[in-house]
Amino acid sequence: MFYVYVLKSKKDGKLYIGFTVNLIRRFKEHKNGVVNCTKYRRPVELIYYEAYKNREIAEKRERQLKSGKAHVALKKRLEER
């Protein structure tokens, strides 16, 4: 499986959108400060993810969620929770 995921920084409230083939391992890397993009924004929480069987579709979805209408829709959806 291929995963697109969203983390939220408990420090500054900002979102991080990523892609991985191993969601549990990747989340642990974020939590432990191994990932430079989120190292200084810890602690982070996993607030959303989507699973795909096809790598190309998952990567395309990640790009969509990082910009444009899909990004706005995602932020709105997450605020409603």
C-alpha positions as CSV (number, residue, x, y, z in Angstrom):
1,M,0.0,0.0,0.0
2,F,1.0,3.6,-0.6
3,Y,-0.1,6.3,1.9
4,V,-0.7,10.0,1.7
5,Y,-0.8,11.5,5.2
6,V,-1.2,14.8,7.0
7,L,0.6,15.7,10.2
8,K,-0.3,18.7,12.4
9,S,2.3,20.4,14.5
10,K,1.2,20.8,18.1
11,K,3.8,23.6,18.4
12,D,2.6,25.9,15.6
13,G,-0.5,24.3,14.2
14,K,0.8,24.0,10.7
15,L,0.2,21.0,8.5
16,Y,2.7,18.7,6.8
17,I,1.6,16.6,3.8
18,G,3.6,13.6,2.9
19,F,3.8,10.2,1.0
20,T,5.2,6.9,2.2
21,V,5.0,3.1,1.7
22,N,5.2,2.5,5.5
23,L,3.0,4.8,7.5
24,I,3.9,3.6,10.9
25,R,7.7,3.8,10.3
26,R,7.4,7.2,8.7
27,F,5.3,8.6,11.5
28,K,7.9,7.4,14.1
29,E,10.6,9.1,12.1
30,H,8.6,12.4,12.3
31,K,8.0,12.0,16.0
32,N,11.7,11.2,16.7
33,G,13.0,14.3,14.7
34,V,14.6,12.3,11.9
35,V,12.7,14.2,9.2
36,N,14.2,17.7,8.6
37,C,10.9,19.3,7.5
38,T,9.2,18.5,10.8
39,K,12.1,18.3,13.2
40,Y,11.6,21.8,14.6
41,R,7.8,21.6,14.6
42,R,7.5,18.7,17.0
43,P,5.5,17.3,18.6
44,V,3.3,16.3,15.6
45,E,0.2,14.2,15.4
46,L,-1.2,12.2,12.5
47,I,-4.5,13.7,11.8
48,Y,-5.4,12.2,8.3
49,Y,-4.3,9.6,5.8
50,E,-5.4,7.9,2.6
51,A,-4.3,4.5,1.3
52,Y,-3.8,3.5,-2.3
53,K,-2.8,0.4,-4.2
54,N,-1.2,2.4,-7.0
55,R,2.0,4.5,-6.4
56,E,1.3,6.9,-9.2
57,I,-2.2,7.7,-8.0
58,A,-0.9,8.2,-4.4
59,E,1.9,10.6,-5.6
60,K,-0.6,12.5,-7.7
61,R,-2.9,12.8,-4.7
62,E,-0.1,14.1,-2.6
63,R,0.7,16.9,-5.1
64,Q,-3.1,17.8,-5.2
65,L,-3.3,18.1,-1.5
66,K,-0.2,20.3,-1.3
67,S,-1.7,23.0,-3.5
68,G,-4.9,24.3,-5.2
69,K,-8.5,23.5,-4.5
70,A,-7.7,20.1,-3.0
71,H,-5.5,21.8,-0.3
72,V,-8.3,24.3,0.5
73,A,-10.9,21.5,0.7
74,L,-8.6,19.4,2.9
75,K,-8.0,22.3,5.4
76,K,-11.8,22.9,5.5
77,R,-12.5,19.2,6.1
78,L,-10.0,19.0,8.9
79,E,-11.3,22.1,10.6
80,E,-14.8,20.6,10.8
81,R,-13.5,17.7,13.0
